Amino acid sequence: MDITQLIDSVIGREGGYSDHPADRGGATRWGVTERVARAHGYAGDMRVYPRADAVSVYRRMYWLRPGYDRIAERAPAIAAELFDTGVNMGPAVATGFLQRALNALNRGASDFPDITADGKVGPRTLAALDAYLRRRSPAGEGVLLKAIEALQGERYIRLAETRPANEAFLYGWIANRIGSAAP
């Protein structure tokens, strides 16, 4: 798993500077919101936010901190999806999708115990993932990926339904986020 390629892919999809009036995130560059940039010490104009700063934020906040590097050791495609979804929706939401999918795919807890969908990659989540992959190999990673993306797609549609301004982004979310996390 090459996190540098994943970051490059996200930055390529996110593009340069944006300040769309319907985007609650406000001004962004390289997909990093002004709020996140400020929280990491950047005080300048978002129009010139350095790409290197964005790369550092992505690596630290959306790969290492949520533990997706540990997921990548087991299931690289799942880690790539969680990273991409975490950038767009937050790592806790992305990890929650993984946990919910694992619980739904454990055949009534007969393959492994249910885990709490707390949005954190911890020992129980990793143990459930390991048990799932052992039980469902070799196709298991692909099925789990589809389940995570189904949850992600449902959330995008719900966001557009509950806040009509989000309809401005729905097409792009589905076109660029579902099925395209891997570089």
LOKE-803805 format. One record per residue: residue in three letters; x, y, z of N, C-alpha, C in turn. Coordinates in steps of 0.05 Angstrom, whole numbers, plus 5000, padded with zeros to 4 digits. Atoms other than C-alpha are relative to their C-alpha. Example, Ala and Ser with C-alpha at 12.3 -4.5 7.8 and 13.67 -1.06 7.14 Angstrom:
ALA501849765000524649105156501850245000 SER498449764999527349795143498550225014 
//
This chain:
MET501749765000500050005000501850255000 ASP498449765002503150654978498350245006 ILE501649774991500051225017500650254983 THR499449775018503651724972498250004976 GLN501850025024499651474912497150065008 LEU502849944991493151494952499650305004 ILE500249714996494552214973500050154973 ASP499949875026496352414902497349974986 SER502650055012489852094878497850185012 VAL502049834987485652474929500450294992 ILE499449725008489153134914499250044971 GLY500849985028487953004840497050034997 ARG502949985001480452904852499050265013 GLU500949764985479853484901500750264985 GLY499349765016483553974856501350225017 GLY498749774987486254654875498150145019 TYR501649834983482655224909497049994993 SER502949995004475055214919498850145024 ASP501649874978470155624959497150014990 HIS502750035010463355374935498050105021 PRO501949894980457555754968498349795014 ALA501650214987453755104983501749815017 ASP498250184984459854765015500450115028 ARG499749924972459554805090502950015009 GLY497250004993466954675092501450264994 GLY498849745007468355365063502349974981 ALA497750005018474855525029501749755004 THR498350244999479054915012502250034978 ARG498050045021485354774974501249725003 TRP499150285000487654074955498149825016 GLY501950154984481353844992500250055030 VAL499749934972483754115059498450255006 THR501549764993478854585092501750205015 GLU498649784985481055245121500149935030 ARG500150074972478955005190502249795007 VAL497950214995483554385185502750134996 ALA497449885004489254795156500850185024 ARG499449824977488755305213500749835025 ALA499450184977488554735264502849884999 HIS497350115003495154505236502150224995 GLY498049785000498555185240500150184976 TYR499849835024497255485172498350255004 ALA501349744995495456225177499650164975 GLY500149855025495856445104497349984985 ASP502350015018490856525047499849724989 MET500550275010487755865027500549974970 ARG499550025029488756034954502949914994 VAL497250085004496255904964500949805021 TYR499350224981495955345016501849804987 PRO498150175013502054925001499149714998 ARG500650285004501054234972501449825020 ALA498450164981506453955018498650005028 ASP501549994975502254185078497649814999 ALA502350175004496253825050500849705002 VAL499050284999500353185040500549925029 SER499450064972502653215112497449965016 VAL502550034986495553315138498749744992 TYR501250255009492952735096501449765012 ARG498550234989498452265119499549975030 ARG500250014971497852435192497149965009 MET502850004989490352565202498249794987 TYR501950175014487252105151501149724993 TRP498750265004492151515148501049885026 LEU498850114975496251435211498250025024 ARG501649964975491751725265497649805001 PRO502250194998485651305246500849704999 GLY499050285001489950675238499749864974 TYR500450135025488850545165502649874990 ASP497650145006496150355159499949715010 ARG500450274990494349755202498049844984 ILE501950135018488449595158501449924974 ALA498650055026492949635096501749745001 GLU498550254997497249065124498349754995 ARG501850235003491148615120498450014974 ALA501949975022486748895065500550274986 PRO499349745012489849435021497850154986 ALA502249865014483649584980498150125021 ILE501849894979479549685044501450245012 ALA498549774989484950145072499850244981 ALA500249785019484850555008497250135000 GLU502849904999477250615011499550165026 LEU500449864974477350815085501450264999 PHE498549755002482651335072498450214983 ASP501549815017478651645014497450095013 THR502649934987472051615051500550185024 GLY499349844976475451895114500650284993 VAL499449735009477952495075497450154994 ASN502549875009470952635049498050025022 MET502150004980466652455109501149995029 GLY498950024973471452395168500749715005 PRO499250274994475351785191498149845018 ALA501850154983470351605245497649894984 VAL502250095017464751555193501049764983 ALA498950225017469151135147500449755016 THR499550244983471250665203497349885009 GLY502750104993463950615225498849834978 PHE500950165023462250375155501349725000 LEU498650264999467549825161498849835022 GLN500950164977465049615230497149904995 ARG502750085006457749605208500049784979 ALA499950205021459449205146501049735011 LEU499050244988463548705186497849865017 ASN502150114984457748615235497849874983 ALA502150115017452848505178500949754985 LEU498950225016457448005144501049775018 ASN498950214983459047575205498149775005 ARG502050214998453047115196498949965028 GLY501250014973449547275261502049945022 ALA497850034981456047295299501149725002 SER499050275000457546575281502949984990 ASP497349995010464046755244501950145020 PHE498549854980466447255296498050185014 PRO501949844985463147685350499650274987 ASP500549735007459748335334501950195014 ILE498349794988463948955347498450255003 THR501349744997461849635371500850184977 ALA499549815022461150125313500650275012 ASP499249764986464950665350501750194983 GLY498449835018468850945290503049995006 LYS497250024993475550725319501249734992 VAL498650255007480450215292501649915025 GLY498750114976482349815354500349714997 PRO499450285001484149105371497549834992 ARG502450165007476948845365499350034970 THR500549965029475949155296502049854983 LEU497950155015482548875272499649705002 ALA500550294996480848185301497649924983 ALA502350065017474048205266500749994971 LEU499149995028477248405200501749754994 ASP498350245005482447845207498349754998 ALA501750235001477047335222498349994975 TYR501649985025472747575164501749924976 LEU498350065023478547545115500849705000 ARG499450294999480546845139497649834990 ARG502550155007473346595131499250044971 ARG501149935026471846945065502150034978 SER497949975020478446935028499549814977 PRO498649775010479947044970498250234992 ALA501849795010473747434949499050195022 GLY501149854978472147715018500750295000 GLU499349725000475948365011498350164980 GLY501649865020472148544948497150035009 VAL502849994990465348384980499850215022 LEU500049804978467148795042500250284988 LEU499749745013469249374997497350094989 LYS502649935011462549354961498050085022 ALA501849944978458849355028500650285011 ILE499249744990462849965052499050224981 GLU500849805020461450334987497050024999 ALA502949985000454050164991499150195023 LEU500649834977453850495060500750294993 GLN499249735007457651095033498150124980 GLY501949895020453051174973497350075012 GLU502549934987446851145017500350255016 ARG499749764985449751685061500050254982 TYR500049785019451052135001497250084992 ILE502849955008443852064978498550125023 ARG501349894976441352195049500850295004 LEU499149724997445652825053498750184980 ALA501449845020442553074988497150035006 GLU502949994993435552905011499450185023 THR500549854976436253245078501050294998 ARG499049735004439953865053500250054970 PRO500149975029437954054982502550144988 ALA497649885011444254484974502249804994 ASN498150225005448253834976499649874973 GLU500550115026445053634910502150104980 ALA497949895018450354084878502549824999 PHE497650174998455553564900499549714995 LEU500650285000451852904895501149854975 TYR499050135024453652744823503149955002 GLY497150034997461052864836500849815022 TRP499550194978460952484902499849714989 ILE500450285010458151864868502049944978 ALA498250055022462351944805502949975009 ASN497249994993468952074841500749865026 ARG499450134974468351724908499249715002 ILE500850284999464651074896501549854978 GLY498550175019469050544864502550124989 SER497649885011475050984854502250085020 ALA498149934979479150994918502949924993 ALA497350095006484950594892501250164977 PRO498749855021490150964850500249844974 
//
